[in-house]
Amino acid sequence: MTRLIGTCLLLVSLAACGGGSGVAGERPRDGVAFLGGREVSYAIDHDRIPVGRHAGRFSALRIEVPDGALEMYDIQVHFADGSTFSPETRLQFRSGDSSRRIDLPGGDRQITSIDFLYRSDRPREGRANVRVYGVR
């Protein structure tokens, strides 16, 4: 019984980390993998998407917000070698928007996590989903 409860808790935790459809590392299109997502609250202004080394190596990112409006800025990508990259960008998303390709420095890199700050011009409207894809 304890093992069943532990398994259920693990599955719920993994589902909460996803925040969107898809499974981390899944390839919805050639050369593109879903790295992770978050359901972000407009009451909070920052979040982190853990990626992990299991997802592989990537040369670029693409971010999408399928169901909300927000401004994303101060993005910081953390790599497996301990270095970080902060693209000089401020992204405006309306529901269904996707970012341009964000190239990573140094060729294919393993990503451990992605931090980002965001705000909404409608902070009382609830939540939005943020999804990050890696381009191989």
ROMAR-454712 format. One record per atom (N, C-alpha, C): residue in three letters; chain; x, y, z. Coordinates in pm, whole numbers. Each point is the difference from the previous one (the first is absolute). Layout:
N
[rec "ALA","A",[X,Y,Z]]
...
//
This chain:
136
[rec "MET","A",[82,-119,0]]
[rec "MET","A",[-82,119,0]]
[rec "MET","A",[87,125,0]]
[rec "THR","A",[106,-2,83]]
[rec "THR","A",[91,115,6]]
[rec "THR","A",[66,24,-135]]
[rec "ARG","A",[36,-108,-68]]
[rec "ARG","A",[63,12,-132]]
[rec "ARG","A",[-98,62,-100]]
[rec "LEU","A",[-126,-35,4]]
[rec "LEU","A",[-102,55,-89]]
[rec "LEU","A",[-17,149,26]]
[rec "ILE","A",[-4,40,125]]
[rec "ILE","A",[-14,142,35]]
[rec "ILE","A",[122,77,-50]]
[rec "GLY","A",[119,-57,18]]
[rec "GLY","A",[123,65,-47]]
[rec "GLY","A",[-1,17,-151]]
[rec "THR","A",[-44,-103,-72]]
[rec "THR","A",[-8,8,-145]]
[rec "THR","A",[-99,106,-44]]
[rec "CYS","A",[-114,7,65]]
[rec "CYS","A",[-101,101,-32]]
[rec "CYS","A",[53,141,25]]
[rec "LEU","A",[70,19,112]]
[rec "LEU","A",[58,131,30]]
[rec "LEU","A",[104,39,-103]]
[rec "LEU","A",[81,-95,-46]]
[rec "LEU","A",[100,28,-103]]
[rec "LEU","A",[-67,42,-129]]
[rec "LEU","A",[-105,-69,-41]]
[rec "LEU","A",[-70,34,-123]]
[rec "LEU","A",[-65,138,8]]
[rec "VAL","A",[-58,33,114]]
[rec "VAL","A",[-60,132,18]]
[rec "VAL","A",[108,107,-6]]
[rec "SER","A",[115,-24,62]]
[rec "SER","A",[111,96,-3]]
[rec "SER","A",[50,22,-141]]
[rec "LEU","A",[16,-107,-76]]
[rec "LEU","A",[46,12,-138]]
[rec "LEU","A",[-100,76,-85]]
[rec "ALA","A",[-127,-24,20]]
[rec "ALA","A",[-102,72,-76]]
[rec "ALA","A",[2,148,35]]
[rec "ALA","A",[21,34,126]]
[rec "ALA","A",[5,140,40]]
[rec "ALA","A",[120,71,-59]]
[rec "CYS","A",[111,-69,-15]]
[rec "CYS","A",[120,61,-58]]
[rec "CYS","A",[-21,30,-147]]
[rec "GLY","A",[-79,-78,-68]]
[rec "GLY","A",[-21,21,-143]]
[rec "GLY","A",[-70,129,-29]]
[rec "GLY","A",[-107,33,70]]
[rec "GLY","A",[-71,125,-19]]
[rec "GLY","A",[-66,13,-135]]
[rec "GLY","A",[23,-88,-92]]
[rec "GLY","A",[-59,9,-132]]
[rec "GLY","A",[-5,-139,-59]]
[rec "SER","A",[-48,-10,-121]]
[rec "SER","A",[-4,-130,-61]]
[rec "SER","A",[139,-38,-46]]
[rec "GLY","A",[22,-128,-16]]
[rec "GLY","A",[130,-47,-45]]
[rec "GLY","A",[78,-58,115]]
[rec "VAL","A",[99,-77,-37]]
[rec "VAL","A",[88,-63,96]]
[rec "VAL","A",[140,52,-29]]
[rec "ALA","A",[73,38,103]]
[rec "ALA","A",[135,53,-21]]
[rec "ALA","A",[82,-97,-84]]
[rec "GLY","A",[66,53,-101]]
[rec "GLY","A",[80,-80,-89]]
[rec "GLY","A",[-76,-51,-121]]
[rec "GLU","A",[-133,9,3]]
[rec "GLU","A",[-83,-45,-112]]
[rec "GLU","A",[30,85,-123]]
[rec "ARG","A",[-6,-58,-120]]
[rec "ARG","A",[27,72,-124]]
[rec "ARG","A",[-128,19,-79]]
[rec "PRO","A",[-67,114,17]]
[rec "PRO","A",[-124,21,-75]]
[rec "PRO","A",[24,26,-148]]
[rec "ARG","A",[117,52,-35]]
[rec "ARG","A",[37,25,-139]]
[rec "ARG","A",[146,-40,-17]]
[rec "ASP","A",[44,-20,-125]]
[rec "ASP","A",[139,-36,-24]]
[rec "ASP","A",[96,100,63]]
[rec "GLY","A",[90,-50,81]]
[rec "GLY","A",[103,82,61]]
[rec "GLY","A",[-46,91,112]]
[rec "VAL","A",[-125,-13,44]]
[rec "VAL","A",[-54,85,107]]
[rec "VAL","A",[-50,-89,112]]
[rec "ALA","A",[35,35,124]]
[rec "ALA","A",[-43,-80,116]]
[rec "ALA","A",[-65,91,104]]
[rec "PHE","A",[-109,-47,59]]
[rec "PHE","A",[-64,71,110]]
[rec "PHE","A",[90,-14,122]]
[rec "LEU","A",[47,112,55]]
[rec "LEU","A",[90,-4,115]]
[rec "LEU","A",[-73,11,132]]
[rec "GLY","A",[-113,66,0]]
[rec "GLY","A",[-75,15,124]]
[rec "GLY","A",[-91,121,-8]]
[rec "GLY","A",[-83,12,100]]
[rec "GLY","A",[-94,111,2]]
[rec "GLY","A",[-42,32,142]]
[rec "ARG","A",[-66,111,12]]
[rec "ARG","A",[-50,46,129]]
[rec "ARG","A",[-132,70,-19]]
[rec "GLU","A",[-89,-22,93]]
[rec "GLU","A",[-118,83,9]]
[rec "GLU","A",[39,114,91]]
[rec "VAL","A",[10,119,-57]]
[rec "VAL","A",[49,115,77]]
[rec "VAL","A",[-117,80,54]]
[rec "SER","A",[19,50,120]]
[rec "SER","A",[-101,81,65]]
[rec "SER","A",[36,146,-19]]
[rec "TYR","A",[-97,82,-36]]
[rec "TYR","A",[27,142,-18]]
[rec "TYR","A",[27,70,132]]
[rec "ALA","A",[-28,-69,111]]
[rec "ALA","A",[28,58,130]]
[rec "ALA","A",[149,-11,35]]
[rec "ILE","A",[71,-92,-67]]
[rec "ILE","A",[143,-20,21]]
[rec "ILE","A",[70,49,-126]]
[rec "ASP","A",[123,50,14]]
[rec "ASP","A",[65,59,-117]]
[rec "ASP","A",[121,-76,-51]]
[rec "HIS","A",[29,-118,54]]
[rec "HIS","A",[114,-77,-49]]
[rec "HIS","A",[-30,-149,14]]
[rec "ASP","A",[72,-78,-79]]
[rec "ASP","A",[-19,-144,4]]
[rec "ASP","A",[123,-69,-55]]
[rec "ARG","A",[6,-132,19]]
[rec "ARG","A",[110,-82,-51]]
[rec "ARG","A",[-59,-126,-63]]
[rec "ILE","A",[58,-36,-114]]
[rec "ILE","A",[-35,-126,-64]]
[rec "ILE","A",[123,-89,7]]
[rec "PRO","A",[-5,-106,81]]
[rec "PRO","A",[113,-93,4]]
[rec "PRO","A",[2,-84,-127]]
[rec "VAL","A",[117,-21,-57]]
[rec "VAL","A",[10,-78,-123]]
[rec "VAL","A",[74,-130,27]]
[rec "GLY","A",[121,6,44]]
[rec "GLY","A",[76,-121,30]]
[rec "GLY","A",[78,-50,-120]]
[rec "ARG","A",[103,-73,30]]
[rec "ARG","A",[89,-51,-104]]
[rec "ARG","A",[-64,-108,-86]]
[rec "HIS","A",[-102,-64,51]]
[rec "HIS","A",[-66,-109,-74]]
[rec "HIS","A",[-61,47,-132]]
[rec "ALA","A",[-30,129,-11]]
[rec "ALA","A",[-68,52,-119]]
[rec "ALA","A",[92,5,-121]]
[rec "GLY","A",[131,6,22]]
[rec "GLY","A",[94,4,-112]]
[rec "GLY","A",[65,135,-18]]
[rec "ARG","A",[53,23,-120]]
[rec "ARG","A",[74,121,-32]]
[rec "ARG","A",[-79,81,-103]]
[rec "PHE","A",[8,134,14]]
[rec "PHE","A",[-78,88,-86]]
[rec "PHE","A",[81,121,-44]]
[rec "SER","A",[-32,52,-117]]
[rec "SER","A",[69,117,-53]]
[rec "SER","A",[-86,126,10]]
[rec "ALA","A",[-130,-17,26]]
[rec "ALA","A",[-90,116,8]]
[rec "ALA","A",[-124,-36,81]]
[rec "LEU","A",[-74,104,40]]
[rec "LEU","A",[-126,-17,73]]
[rec "LEU","A",[-112,70,-75]]
[rec "ARG","A",[-121,-44,29]]
[rec "ARG","A",[-120,70,-44]]
[rec "ARG","A",[-99,-7,115]]
[rec "ILE","A",[-65,113,28]]
[rec "ILE","A",[-94,8,112]]
[rec "ILE","A",[-138,30,-56]]
[rec "GLU","A",[-101,-65,57]]
[rec "GLU","A",[-137,32,-42]]
[rec "GLU","A",[-91,16,121]]
[rec "VAL","A",[-101,83,-18]]
[rec "VAL","A",[-101,22,102]]
[rec "VAL","A",[-135,-22,-69]]
[rec "PRO","A",[-55,-120,10]]
[rec "PRO","A",[-120,-33,-77]]
[rec "PRO","A",[-129,62,52]]
[rec "ASP","A",[-2,45,126]]
[rec "ASP","A",[-130,38,56]]
[rec "ASP","A",[6,117,98]]
[rec "GLY","A",[76,102,-29]]
[rec "GLY","A",[5,114,89]]
[rec "GLY","A",[78,113,-64]]
[rec "ALA","A",[2,113,67]]
[rec "ALA","A",[76,116,-48]]
[rec "ALA","A",[98,40,109]]
[rec "LEU","A",[128,10,-35]]
[rec "LEU","A",[100,44,96]]
[rec "LEU","A",[122,54,-71]]
[rec "GLU","A",[79,76,74]]
[rec "GLU","A",[128,50,-47]]
[rec "GLU","A",[107,-76,76]]
[rec "MET","A",[94,-60,-74]]
[rec "MET","A",[107,-78,61]]
[rec "MET","A",[132,74,-23]]
[rec "TYR","A",[78,10,106]]
[rec "TYR","A",[129,68,-10]]
[rec "TYR","A",[98,-65,97]]
[rec "ASP","A",[124,37,-11]]
[rec "ASP","A",[105,-51,87]]
[rec "ASP","A",[1,-154,3]]
[rec "ILE","A",[11,-59,-117]]
[rec "ILE","A",[7,-145,-13]]
[rec "ILE","A",[143,-43,29]]
[rec "GLN","A",[17,-107,79]]
[rec "GLN","A",[132,-49,30]]
[rec "GLN","A",[1,-152,-19]]
[rec "VAL","A",[85,-46,-92]]
[rec "VAL","A",[12,-143,-30]]
[rec "VAL","A",[123,-52,74]]
[rec "HIS","A",[-19,-107,77]]
[rec "HIS","A",[109,-62,77]]
[rec "HIS","A",[42,-128,-71]]
[rec "PHE","A",[132,-14,-21]]
[rec "PHE","A",[53,-115,-72]]
[rec "PHE","A",[66,-99,96]]
[rec "ALA","A",[17,-124,-47]]
[rec "ALA","A",[56,-107,81]]
[rec "ALA","A",[144,29,44]]
[rec "ASP","A",[74,81,-77]]
[rec "ASP","A",[138,29,38]]
[rec "ASP","A",[10,113,103]]
[rec "GLY","A",[-115,51,49]]
[rec "GLY","A",[-2,104,102]]
[rec "GLY","A",[-10,142,-56]]
[rec "SER","A",[13,17,-131]]
[rec "SER","A",[-10,133,-59]]
[rec "SER","A",[-147,38,-22]]
[rec "THR","A",[-23,128,-24]]
[rec "THR","A",[-135,50,-24]]
[rec "THR","A",[1,88,-124]]
[rec "PHE","A",[-119,21,-55]]
[rec "PHE","A",[-19,87,-116]]
[rec "PHE","A",[-128,78,21]]
[rec "SER","A",[10,132,-19]]
[rec "SER","A",[-117,87,10]]
[rec "SER","A",[-19,72,-133]]
[rec "PRO","A",[-92,-48,-84]]
[rec "PRO","A",[-20,67,-128]]
[rec "PRO","A",[-52,142,20]]
[rec "GLU","A",[49,91,-79]]
[rec "GLU","A",[-45,140,5]]
[rec "GLU","A",[-136,7,-70]]
[rec "THR","A",[-104,-32,73]]
[rec "THR","A",[-132,0,-62]]
[rec "THR","A",[-109,28,102]]
[rec "ARG","A",[-105,59,-47]]
[rec "ARG","A",[-122,21,78]]
[rec "ARG","A",[-112,-48,-92]]
[rec "LEU","A",[-74,-99,45]]
[rec "LEU","A",[-101,-63,-85]]
[rec "LEU","A",[-140,38,44]]
[rec "GLN","A",[-82,37,-96]]
[rec "GLN","A",[-142,28,25]]
[rec "GLN","A",[-81,-116,-57]]
[rec "PHE","A",[-82,-62,83]]
[rec "PHE","A",[-83,-111,-45]]
[rec "PHE","A",[-147,35,15]]
[rec "ARG","A",[-75,-24,-104]]
[rec "ARG","A",[-146,-4,8]]
[rec "ARG","A",[-37,-146,-9]]
[rec "SER","A",[-119,-35,35]]
[rec "SER","A",[-42,-139,0]]
[rec "SER","A",[30,-65,-134]]
[rec "GLY","A",[74,-111,4]]
[rec "GLY","A",[35,-74,-121]]
[rec "GLY","A",[131,41,-64]]
[rec "ASP","A",[68,100,56]]
[rec "ASP","A",[126,48,-58]]
[rec "ASP","A",[117,-93,30]]
[rec "SER","A",[100,10,-86]]
[rec "SER","A",[123,-74,14]]
[rec "SER","A",[117,95,-26]]
[rec "SER","A",[110,-22,68]]
[rec "SER","A",[118,86,-19]]
[rec "SER","A",[70,-37,-130]]
[rec "ARG","A",[91,85,-39]]
[rec "ARG","A",[92,-32,-107]]
[rec "ARG","A",[98,-103,53]]
[rec "ARG","A",[82,-53,-85]]
[rec "ARG","A",[107,-92,41]]
[rec "ARG","A",[102,79,82]]
[rec "ILE","A",[36,-50,117]]
[rec "ILE","A",[101,63,85]]
[rec "ILE","A",[123,-90,-3]]
[rec "ASP","A",[102,41,-77]]
[rec "ASP","A",[122,-80,-15]]
[rec "ASP","A",[81,2,128]]
[rec "LEU","A",[54,-117,35]]
[rec "LEU","A",[85,-14,118]]
[rec "LEU","A",[147,13,-42]]
[rec "PRO","A",[82,61,83]]
[rec "PRO","A",[142,14,-35]]
[rec "PRO","A",[74,-133,13]]
[rec "GLY","A",[100,-20,-82]]
[rec "GLY","A",[87,-117,16]]
[rec "GLY","A",[-51,-129,-60]]
[rec "GLY","A",[-91,7,-95]]
[rec "GLY","A",[-49,-123,-63]]
[rec "GLY","A",[-97,-76,88]]
[rec "ASP","A",[-6,-131,-20]]
[rec "ASP","A",[-93,-83,77]]
[rec "ASP","A",[42,-4,147]]
[rec "ARG","A",[-98,27,89]]
[rec "ARG","A",[27,7,143]]
[rec "ARG","A",[-104,-78,78]]
[rec "GLN","A",[41,-55,114]]
[rec "GLN","A",[-94,-64,91]]
[rec "GLN","A",[-54,107,94]]
[rec "ILE","A",[-131,7,12]]
[rec "ILE","A",[-67,100,83]]
[rec "ILE","A",[-49,-67,128]]
[rec "THR","A",[26,65,114]]
[rec "THR","A",[-50,-56,126]]
[rec "THR","A",[-128,69,46]]
[rec "SER","A",[-12,132,-28]]
[rec "SER","A",[-122,71,38]]
[rec "SER","A",[-6,134,-73]]
[rec "ILE","A",[-119,58,0]]
[rec "ILE","A",[-23,131,-61]]
[rec "ILE","A",[-79,83,99]]
[rec "ASP","A",[55,115,38]]
[rec "ASP","A",[-69,95,88]]
[rec "ASP","A",[-52,115,-85]]
[rec "PHE","A",[-113,55,40]]
[rec "PHE","A",[-52,115,-72]]
[rec "PHE","A",[-86,86,91]]
[rec "LEU","A",[0,129,-30]]
[rec "LEU","A",[-87,95,67]]
[rec "LEU","A",[-110,37,-98]]
[rec "TYR","A",[-117,30,52]]
[rec "TYR","A",[-112,35,-87]]
[rec "TYR","A",[-95,91,74]]
[rec "ARG","A",[-86,64,-77]]
[rec "ARG","A",[-108,79,59]]
[rec "ARG","A",[-115,1,-99]]
[rec "SER","A",[-115,32,53]]
[rec "SER","A",[-121,8,-81]]
[rec "SER","A",[-61,137,16]]
[rec "ASP","A",[-58,52,-108]]
[rec "ASP","A",[-73,125,14]]
[rec "ASP","A",[-139,-25,56]]
[rec "ARG","A",[-33,-128,22]]
[rec "ARG","A",[-129,-39,60]]
[rec "ARG","A",[26,-96,115]]
[rec "PRO","A",[62,47,110]]
[rec "PRO","A",[43,-91,106]]
[rec "PRO","A",[-114,-73,72]]
[rec "ARG","A",[-120,45,-12]]
[rec "ARG","A",[-111,-67,71]]
[rec "ARG","A",[-64,-110,-82]]
[rec "GLU","A",[50,-25,-120]]
[rec "GLU","A",[-65,-96,-89]]
[rec "GLU","A",[47,-144,17]]
[rec "GLY","A",[78,-29,101]]
[rec "GLY","A",[31,-140,28]]
[rec "GLY","A",[136,-47,-45]]
[rec "ARG","A",[4,-97,-90]]
[rec "ARG","A",[123,-70,-34]]
[rec "ARG","A",[17,-16,-151]]
[rec "ALA","A",[122,-31,-38]]
[rec "ALA","A",[31,-33,-140]]
[rec "ALA","A",[99,-116,1]]
[rec "ASN","A",[3,-74,-106]]
[rec "ASN","A",[97,-108,-15]]
[rec "ASN","A",[116,48,-85]]
[rec "VAL","A",[121,-28,46]]
[rec "VAL","A",[122,30,-75]]
[rec "VAL","A",[63,-134,-35]]
[rec "ARG","A",[33,-19,-128]]
[rec "ARG","A",[62,-125,-46]]
[rec "ARG","A",[132,34,-68]]
[rec "VAL","A",[102,-78,28]]
[rec "VAL","A",[131,22,-60]]
[rec "VAL","A",[38,-123,-82]]
[rec "TYR","A",[48,27,-122]]
[rec "TYR","A",[43,-106,-92]]
[rec "TYR","A",[148,21,-31]]
[rec "GLY","A",[74,-109,-9]]
[rec "GLY","A",[140,5,-40]]
[rec "GLY","A",[12,-39,-146]]
[rec "VAL","A",[86,71,-72]]
[rec "VAL","A",[25,-28,-141]]
[rec "VAL","A",[136,-67,-8]]
[rec "ARG","A",[4,-114,-62]]
[rec "ARG","A",[128,-75,-12]]
[rec "ARG","A",[81,49,-117]]
//
